[in-house]
Amino acid sequence: MNFDDIHLLPEEKRSLFTFFFQRQQPAERIKCFQSLYYEYQFIVDTSEPDIDQDGFPIYKGIYSISDQYRRYKIYRREKRIHDLPNWIAITISLIGLIGNPCAQSGISSRRILFRHPSAFLHLLIHSLY
């Protein structure tokens, strides 16, 4: 399963978040049960089955988080941490661009930013070229 192709809906995220407070839940309490169980395999039936008179297991329908979901969370966390240095570099570059044109012209950056936003954008655009 490719984790990059998984995009959970807010309801699905909320359903999985509830497992943080109650590790095992019945199927009736789990919203978006079908997609989490059948499509993504993020929850598994962990109840001990009762055996009927013919020897077949009867599951009680108690579910908990699967190893698949734990791997997905680890992958997403590592991907977010890996992408973080790019955002830091972009932020530092923008701060440098904001300060640089204003310092060269002798105009206060605070004055441009708060009193004349269009002039600020003009300086920012021209500093990129």
Secondary structure, DSSP 8 states (H G I E B T S, - for coil): --GGG----HHHHHHHHGGGT-SSEEGGG-TTHHIIIIIS--EEE-S--EE-TTS-EE---EEEE-HHHHHHHHHHHHHHHHHHHHHHHHHHHHHHHHHHHHHHHT--HHHHHHH-HHHHHHHHHHHH-
